[in-house]
Amino acid sequence: MSSMTLKVLLPFEVFAQETQVSSIVVETAQGAFGLLPQRLDCAAALVPGILSFESAIQGEVFLALDEGVLVKTGPDVVISVRHALRGADLAHLRDAVEQEFLSQDAQEQQLRASLTKLESGFMQRFASLRERSS
């Protein structure tokens, strides 16, 4: 029986590299999209969602993915996304995604506060330079 290799790429690392994958299901804007080893080569835009794959070694595995791109070429499937999380089952994966979103929210709030301070400081300096030149 034929199988596929699956590689999930993040901006700065290889998140997952799996062999002996028999099927993959991902989420696209048009709905769920399934891949089998015999499927013709293709590309698809992915939306945030759950990817599941069947592996001879690990059984069914779930990954939470951010938006990205999937490319299938022969037996090789490469997925490139900004964020990905792995879970033993859907319940644990849901908890992990929730925690990740909460930590990202806190980081974004800190970033916004820092940008506001930077912007305010820039405007004050600009105003003082303008007053000096008048």
N, C-alpha and C positions, 0 to 999 in steps of 0.2 A: 504494500500500500504506500502511496506517495505521501509526502508531508511537506510542510513549509517551514521556513525560518522566519522569525518575527524579531524585528529590532525596533525599539522605541527610543527615539532620540530627544533629549532636552537641549536647550541652547548651549550648555557647557559640559554635557556628559552623556554617556549611553546609559539610559535608565534601565532597560531590560534587553536581553538578547536570549531568545528562546529557540530551541530546535525541536524537531519532531512535533510540530504543531499541525493538528488535523483540521481545525476550523477556527475561524475568527468572526466575531460579530462586533461591529462598531456602530456609532450613531452619526448620521449625516443630517443635513437640513431636510432631506426627503424621508427620513425615517431610518430604521435599522437596516444594516447592510451586511450581508454574510459573505464570507470568502471560504472557498474550498481549494485544495491544491490544484485541481484541474481548471479552475476559472481562468479566463483570459486575462492578460495584463490590463491593469486599470489604474486610475487615480481618483481620489475622492477627497473633498473638503470635509473635515470632521467638525462637529459641534461639541461643546462640553457634554460629557456623558460617561457612560460605563462601557468599557471594552471587555469582552469575555473571549477567552480562547481555550481550546481543548488541547492538552499536551499529553503525549504518551507517558511522560515522566511525572508530571505534576497533577494531571487530571484537569478539572475546570478551574481557571484562574480569572480573577477580576481585577481590572485596573480602572481607576478614575482618571480621565484625560481632560485637559483643557482643549480649546479649539486648536486645530492643526490640519495636517495633510497626511494622507495615506497613499503610498505608491506600491503597487504589486507588479513585480517583474519576474516572470517565471516562478520559481518556488520561494522567492524572497519578498517579504513584505516589510517595508520600512515606514514607520510613522514618526513624524516630527511634530512635537507639541511644546508649549511653554512650561506646563506643569503636569505632573503625573504622580499618582499614589497607588500603591498596591495594597490589597486587602485579602485576608484569608477567606472571608465570606462577605456578603453584601452588608450585613449589619456592622461589622468592624470597619469596612470601607466607608460607610456612611458617617460613622463617628470620626474617622480620620479626616474626611473631607470637611466636616463641620469644624473641627479643630483648626485645620489649615486655613479656612476662610476667616475664622475669628482672629487668628494671628496675623493674617494679611490685612484685615481691617484695622487692627491696632497699629501695624507698621505704616499703613496709608495715612492714618490720622496723625502720626508723628511726623511723617514726611510733609503733609499739608501744613502743620504748625511751623515746621522749619522753613518751608518756602514762604509762608506769610511773614515770618520774622525777617528773612532775607530780603523780601520785596519791600517791607517797611523801611529797613535800614538803607536800602538803595534809594528809595524815594526821599528820605531825610537828607542823605548826602547830596543827592542831586539838587534838592531845594537849597541847601546851604552853598553849594557851588554857584548856583544861579544868583543868589543874593550877593555873593562876593564879587561877581563879575558885573553887577549893576552899578 
